[in-house]
Amino acid sequence: MKKLLLVAAALAVFLYLNRERPDAGDLPSGRMAASPATESAAANDDLIATAYASRASGVPVSGRGRVARVLGDDSLGDRHQRFILELESGQTILIAHNIDLAPRVDALREGEFVEFSGEYEWNDKGGIVHWTHHDPDGQRTGGWLKVDGRTYD
């Protein structure tokens, strides 16, 4: 079932990225065409929205969001720095960054932009992104966080 959901999510992103777009001349006056970076962010947000809607977990994701709230660390088991990101789409996700395996993001503030790469896990509050660090066993592609040009992995 999970594989089917992943295939459906990937198909949705593919169709979104390959949809017909108006030429710049077809846009209403004063409106410019979206840049490739904006379209990429929208595609990332769409993938996360699709994963949330289908209750999928284990989905590799990346994107960018604004820190909506900095939470206290989770110290049960491996320690995780936690914060809530608001994506451009308005969806919020919890970032759970393992600070036993990767450096803490120093002086993280509300309103700051964070780029991320990790693994999405569904929950009823928008989802969690974890694995935002290297894999110490080298068995999977590592994730990361990027803040103010510095990468935390």
C-alpha positions in Angstrom: 0.0 0.0 0.0 2.8 2.4 0.9 4.5 1.8 -2.5 1.3 2.5 -4.3 0.9 5.8 -2.3 4.5 6.8 -3.2 3.9 6.0 -6.9 0.7 8.1 -6.7 2.6 11.0 -5.1 5.4 10.8 -7.6 2.9 10.8 -10.5 1.1 13.8 -9.0 4.4 15.7 -8.9 5.3 14.6 -12.4 1.9 15.8 -13.8 2.2 19.1 -11.9 5.7 19.8 -13.3 4.6 18.9 -16.8 1.3 20.7 -17.0 0.7 23.3 -19.6 1.8 26.8 -18.6 0.7 30.1 -20.1 3.3 32.1 -22.1 4.4 35.2 -20.4 2.3 37.2 -22.9 -0.8 35.3 -21.8 -0.5 36.4 -18.1 -2.6 39.2 -16.8 -0.8 42.6 -17.0 1.6 43.3 -14.1 2.0 39.6 -13.3 5.2 37.8 -14.1 5.8 34.1 -14.7 7.0 32.1 -11.8 10.7 31.4 -11.6 12.0 27.9 -11.8 12.9 28.1 -8.1 9.3 29.1 -7.2 7.9 26.3 -9.3 10.3 23.9 -7.6 9.2 25.1 -4.1 5.6 24.7 -5.2 6.3 21.1 -6.5 7.9 20.3 -3.1 5.0 21.7 -1.2 2.6 19.7 -3.5 4.5 16.5 -2.8 4.2 17.1 1.0 0.5 18.0 0.7 0.0 14.8 -1.3 1.8 12.8 1.3 -0.3 14.4 4.0 -3.6 13.8 2.2 -2.8 10.2 1.5 -1.4 9.6 5.0 1.9 8.4 3.5 5.1 8.0 5.5 8.7 7.3 4.5 8.5 9.8 1.7 11.8 11.6 0.8 11.1 15.3 0.7 12.9 18.6 0.5 11.7 22.2 0.6 11.8 25.6 2.3 9.8 27.2 5.0 9.6 29.9 7.5 10.0 29.0 11.2 6.6 29.5 12.8 7.6 28.3 16.2 10.7 27.0 18.0 9.9 24.2 20.4 11.9 22.6 23.2 14.2 19.7 22.4 12.8 16.2 22.6 15.2 14.4 25.0 13.5 11.0 25.0 15.9 8.6 23.3 18.0 10.4 20.7 17.9 14.1 21.3 16.0 16.1 18.6 15.9 19.9 18.0 12.2 20.6 17.1 10.6 23.5 15.3 7.5 24.1 13.2 8.0 25.3 9.6 5.3 27.0 7.6 5.6 26.1 3.9 4.7 28.6 1.1 1.5 26.6 0.7 0.5 27.4 4.3 0.9 23.8 5.5 2.9 23.4 8.7 5.3 20.6 9.4 7.3 19.6 12.4 11.1 19.3 11.8 12.7 16.8 14.2 16.5 17.3 13.7 18.6 14.6 15.5 21.3 16.6 17.5 23.0 13.4 18.6 24.0 12.9 15.0 24.2 16.4 13.5 25.0 19.9 14.9 22.2 21.9 16.5 21.0 24.9 14.4 22.3 27.7 16.6 20.1 30.7 17.5 17.1 29.5 15.4 14.5 32.2 15.4 10.8 32.5 14.5 10.5 34.1 11.0 13.8 32.7 9.8 13.8 30.6 6.6 15.1 27.0 6.6 15.7 24.7 3.7 15.4 21.0 4.4 15.8 17.6 3.1 14.7 14.5 5.0 11.9 11.9 5.3 8.2 12.8 5.7 6.1 10.9 8.3 2.4 11.5 8.4 0.6 12.8 11.5 -2.8 14.6 11.8 -1.1 17.9 12.5 0.6 18.2 9.1 3.4 15.7 9.3 7.0 15.4 10.6 10.2 15.6 8.7 13.1 13.7 10.2 16.3 12.1 9.0 17.6 15.7 8.4 21.2 14.4 9.0 23.7 12.0 7.6 23.2 8.2 8.0 25.9 7.0 10.4 25.5 3.5 8.9 25.8 4.8 5.3 22.7 2.8 4.3 20.6 5.6 3.0 20.8 9.1 1.5 21.4 11.6 4.3 19.2 14.7 4.8 20.2 18.2 5.9 19.0 21.6 7.1 20.3 24.8 5.6 20.0 28.1 7.5 21.7 31.4 6.4 24.0 29.5 4.0 25.2 27.0 6.6 24.4 23.3 6.2 23.6 21.1 9.2 23.9 17.4 8.4 
